Amino acid sequence: MVPMRTDPEGLLLLGGSSVRFGREKMNTPLHGAPLYHAAYRAMSGGCRHIHLSFAHPDAAFEEPPDVAGCSWDTIADRYPGQGPLGGIGAALEERDLLVVAGDLPAIQAASLERILSVSRDSQAWLVAARARSSGREQPLCGLWRATMREALATYLASGRRSVFGFLDQVPIQWVDIEDWELTNINRPEDLDLLTRMS
């Protein structure tokens, strides 16, 4: 694991409905551990604290691995039913957050460090990952700044939930990383493909 040079707080999004997966996916085994543990480990190289975001306060989950120097807690959505933005809105308060979706198990610590490194010199409200070859943008893998919290709260209060709809009004800087790192696990076959690749 490549050590990060900063110690931001992290937000790991675990609140998806898993409809396309057919069952709860975050605890689905990948290499002998729950799926979301991979993203947690990538974040824990530099995050002093990671908030685990759930759609419901009573969500069942397997605890994350014990990593020296990194603590965690759970946080429930303040805006139920509004997807990942609801989770971000519940946590974004006065601090910038390194946000990663729990179903991105291939993300590497080195790529998260690159995002954080770029963010140090960027005025963008969001500095996030983009697949190098395909150009696919992944805002749920990036540094979200507290600067946007009021705009996000207003957007969520209006009942809207589209991530890209909100980001249309936000200054963004994209950081290119390898496409395979942004493999999103939406269906069981996605997990099978990732297992064969690794």
C-alpha positions as CSV (number, residue, x, y, z in Angstrom):
1,M,0.0,0.0,0.0
2,V,1.3,3.4,-0.9
3,P,1.1,5.7,2.1
4,M,-0.8,9.0,1.7
5,R,0.9,12.2,2.8
6,T,-2.3,13.7,4.4
7,D,-4.8,12.5,7.0
8,P,-8.2,13.6,5.8
9,E,-11.4,12.1,7.1
10,G,-13.1,9.7,4.8
11,L,-16.7,8.8,3.9
12,L,-17.3,5.3,2.7
13,L,-20.7,5.0,1.0
14,L,-22.4,1.7,1.9
15,G,-26.1,2.6,1.6
16,G,-27.0,1.4,-1.8
17,S,-30.2,-0.7,-2.3
18,S,-28.4,-3.4,-4.2
19,V,-31.5,-3.9,-6.5
20,R,-29.4,-4.9,-9.5
21,F,-27.2,-7.1,-7.5
22,G,-30.2,-9.1,-6.3
23,R,-29.1,-9.2,-2.6
24,E,-27.2,-7.0,-0.1
25,K,-23.8,-6.6,-1.8
26,M,-21.5,-4.8,0.7
27,N,-21.1,-7.9,2.8
28,T,-20.7,-10.2,-0.2
29,P,-17.3,-12.0,0.0
30,L,-14.4,-10.9,-2.2
31,H,-11.1,-12.7,-1.6
32,G,-12.4,-13.9,1.8
33,A,-13.6,-10.6,3.2
34,P,-16.7,-8.4,2.7
35,L,-16.7,-6.5,-0.6
36,Y,-16.5,-3.0,1.0
37,H,-13.3,-3.9,3.0
38,A,-11.2,-3.4,-0.1
39,A,-12.2,0.2,-0.4
40,Y,-11.9,0.7,3.3
41,R,-8.3,-0.6,3.3
42,A,-7.4,1.7,0.3
43,M,-8.7,4.7,2.3
44,S,-7.2,3.7,5.6
45,G,-3.7,4.2,4.5
46,G,-4.1,7.9,5.1
47,C,-7.5,8.7,6.6
48,R,-7.3,9.1,10.3
49,H,-11.1,8.5,10.6
50,I,-13.6,6.9,8.2
51,H,-17.4,7.4,8.4
52,L,-19.4,4.4,7.2
53,S,-22.5,5.8,5.6
54,F,-25.7,3.8,5.7
55,A,-29.2,4.5,4.3
56,H,-30.7,3.3,7.6
57,P,-29.3,3.5,11.2
58,D,-30.1,-0.2,11.9
59,A,-28.3,-1.5,8.8
60,A,-26.5,-4.9,9.4
61,F,-22.9,-5.0,8.4
62,E,-19.6,-6.8,9.1
63,E,-17.2,-4.5,10.9
64,P,-14.2,-3.1,8.9
65,P,-10.7,-4.5,9.4
66,D,-8.6,-3.1,12.3
67,V,-6.1,-0.7,10.8
68,A,-3.6,1.0,13.1
69,G,-4.0,4.8,13.1
70,C,-7.5,4.7,11.6
71,S,-10.8,4.8,13.5
72,W,-14.3,4.5,12.2
73,D,-17.9,5.2,13.0
74,T,-21.3,4.9,11.3
75,I,-23.6,7.6,10.1
76,A,-27.1,7.3,8.7
77,D,-28.5,9.4,5.9
78,R,-30.2,12.6,6.9
79,Y,-32.1,12.6,3.6
80,P,-33.6,9.0,3.2
81,G,-34.1,7.8,-0.3
82,Q,-31.9,10.3,-1.9
83,G,-29.1,8.0,-2.8
84,P,-25.4,8.7,-2.3
85,L,-26.0,12.4,-2.2
86,G,-28.0,11.8,0.9
87,G,-25.1,10.1,2.6
88,I,-22.7,12.8,1.6
89,G,-25.1,15.5,2.7
90,A,-25.3,13.9,6.2
91,A,-21.5,14.0,6.6
92,L,-20.2,17.0,4.8
93,E,-20.6,19.6,7.6
94,E,-17.5,21.7,8.3
95,R,-14.8,19.4,6.8
96,D,-13.6,18.2,3.4
97,L,-14.1,14.5,2.9
98,L,-12.5,11.8,0.8
99,V,-15.6,10.1,-0.5
100,V,-15.4,6.5,-1.9
101,A,-18.3,4.2,-2.9
102,G,-18.1,0.9,-1.2
103,D,-18.7,-1.0,-4.4
104,L,-15.5,0.2,-6.0
105,P,-13.3,-2.5,-4.5
106,A,-10.5,-2.2,-7.1
107,I,-9.6,1.4,-6.2
108,Q,-5.9,1.7,-5.1
109,A,-4.4,3.7,-2.3
110,A,-2.0,5.3,-4.7
111,S,-4.8,6.7,-6.8
112,L,-6.5,8.1,-3.8
113,E,-3.2,9.8,-2.9
114,R,-3.0,11.3,-6.4
115,I,-6.5,12.7,-6.0
116,L,-5.6,14.2,-2.6
117,S,-2.3,15.6,-4.0
118,V,-4.1,17.3,-6.9
119,S,-6.7,18.7,-4.5
120,R,-4.0,20.6,-2.5
121,D,-3.4,22.9,-5.4
122,S,-6.9,23.0,-6.8
123,Q,-9.7,25.5,-6.2
124,A,-12.3,23.0,-7.5
125,W,-15.1,22.0,-5.1
126,L,-14.7,18.4,-6.2
127,V,-11.5,16.6,-7.3
128,A,-12.5,13.2,-8.4
129,A,-11.5,10.2,-10.5
130,R,-12.0,9.7,-14.2
131,A,-11.2,6.5,-16.2
132,R,-8.2,7.2,-18.3
133,S,-9.2,5.3,-21.4
134,S,-13.0,5.5,-21.5
135,G,-13.3,8.9,-19.9
136,R,-16.0,7.7,-17.6
137,E,-16.3,10.1,-14.7
138,Q,-16.7,8.8,-11.1
139,P,-17.6,11.5,-8.7
140,L,-18.1,9.0,-5.9
141,C,-14.3,8.6,-5.7
142,G,-12.9,12.0,-4.8
143,L,-12.3,14.8,-2.4
144,W,-15.6,16.7,-1.7
145,R,-15.1,20.1,-0.2
146,A,-17.1,21.5,2.7
147,T,-17.5,24.6,0.5
148,M,-20.4,22.9,-1.3
149,R,-22.4,21.9,1.8
150,E,-25.0,24.7,1.6
151,A,-25.6,24.2,-2.1
152,L,-25.9,20.4,-1.5
153,A,-28.3,20.9,1.4
154,T,-30.5,23.2,-0.8
155,Y,-30.4,20.7,-3.7
156,L,-31.4,17.8,-1.4
157,A,-34.1,19.8,0.3
158,S,-35.7,20.3,-3.1
159,G,-36.1,16.5,-3.4
160,R,-33.6,16.0,-6.1
161,R,-31.1,13.2,-5.9
162,S,-29.1,13.0,-9.2
163,V,-25.4,13.2,-8.5
164,F,-24.5,14.6,-11.9
165,G,-27.5,16.9,-11.7
166,F,-26.0,18.5,-8.6
167,L,-22.5,18.5,-10.1
168,D,-23.7,20.6,-13.0
169,Q,-23.4,23.6,-10.7
170,V,-20.1,22.6,-9.0
171,P,-16.5,23.4,-10.2
172,I,-14.8,20.0,-10.7
173,Q,-11.3,18.8,-11.5
174,W,-10.9,15.3,-12.8
175,V,-7.9,13.1,-12.2
176,D,-7.3,10.3,-14.7
177,I,-6.7,6.8,-13.2
178,E,-6.7,3.3,-14.7
179,D,-10.2,2.2,-15.9
180,W,-10.1,-1.2,-14.0
181,E,-9.8,0.7,-10.7
182,L,-13.2,2.2,-11.2
183,T,-14.9,-1.2,-11.8
184,N,-18.3,-0.7,-10.2
185,I,-20.0,-3.8,-8.7
186,N,-23.6,-3.6,-9.6
187,R,-24.4,-7.2,-10.6
188,P,-22.9,-10.6,-9.5
189,E,-21.3,-10.9,-12.9
190,D,-19.3,-7.7,-12.2
191,L,-17.9,-9.3,-9.1
192,D,-17.1,-12.5,-11.1
193,L,-15.2,-10.4,-13.7
194,L,-13.2,-8.5,-11.1
195,T,-12.3,-11.8,-9.3
196,R,-10.9,-13.2,-12.6
197,M,-9.0,-10.0,-13.3
198,S,-7.3,-9.9,-9.8
